[in-house]
Amino acid sequence: MSLITGQTGYAISFRILDFLQDFGFALIVTLVVVLVYARFKKKKGDQAVGQSHGSRAPS
């Protein structure tokens, strides 16, 4: 809202190119976060398995 005129702003145009760029950026960021999460989860799972098997004495 403009303090001078008292009017609220509104958008009267929609740019498909800007939307696609924003959507593509959001998609890339989401993909990176999911892949990093999966990698850390896999490493943590491998360490837990290695610790449980590595603590036993060999027979």
C-alpha positions as CSV (number, residue, x, y, z in Angstrom):
1,M,0.0,0.0,0.0
2,S,1.3,3.4,-0.9
3,L,1.4,5.8,2.0
4,I,1.1,8.8,-0.3
5,T,-1.9,7.8,-2.5
6,G,-3.5,5.2,-0.2
7,Q,-3.8,2.7,-3.1
8,T,-2.7,-0.8,-2.9
9,G,-0.5,-2.2,-5.7
10,Y,-1.7,-4.9,-8.0
11,A,-0.3,-6.7,-11.0
12,I,-2.0,-6.3,-14.3
13,S,0.4,-8.3,-16.4
14,F,1.6,-11.9,-16.3
15,R,4.9,-12.8,-18.0
16,I,5.2,-16.5,-18.8
17,L,9.0,-16.3,-19.2
18,D,9.5,-14.9,-15.7
19,F,7.2,-17.6,-14.3
20,L,9.1,-20.4,-16.1
21,Q,12.4,-19.0,-14.9
22,D,11.1,-18.9,-11.3
23,F,9.6,-22.3,-11.5
24,G,12.8,-23.8,-13.0
25,F,14.9,-22.2,-10.3
26,A,12.6,-23.6,-7.6
27,L,12.7,-27.1,-9.2
28,I,16.5,-27.1,-9.3
29,V,16.8,-26.0,-5.7
30,T,14.3,-28.7,-4.6
31,L,16.2,-31.3,-6.6
32,V,19.5,-30.3,-5.0
33,V,18.0,-30.4,-1.5
34,V,16.5,-33.8,-2.0
35,L,19.7,-35.3,-3.5
36,V,21.8,-33.9,-0.6
37,Y,19.4,-35.2,1.9
38,A,19.4,-38.7,0.3
39,R,23.2,-38.7,0.3
40,F,23.5,-37.8,4.0
41,K,20.8,-40.3,4.9
42,K,22.6,-43.0,3.0
43,K,26.0,-42.2,4.6
44,K,24.4,-42.2,8.1
45,G,22.8,-45.6,7.3
46,D,26.1,-47.0,6.1
47,Q,27.9,-45.9,9.2
48,A,25.2,-47.4,11.5
49,V,25.5,-50.7,9.7
50,G,29.3,-50.6,9.8
51,Q,29.4,-49.9,13.5
52,S,27.0,-52.7,14.4
53,H,29.0,-55.3,12.3
54,G,32.4,-53.9,13.2
55,S,31.9,-54.2,17.0
56,R,31.6,-57.9,17.0
57,A,34.7,-60.0,17.7
58,P,35.7,-62.2,14.8
59,S,35.0,-65.9,15.2
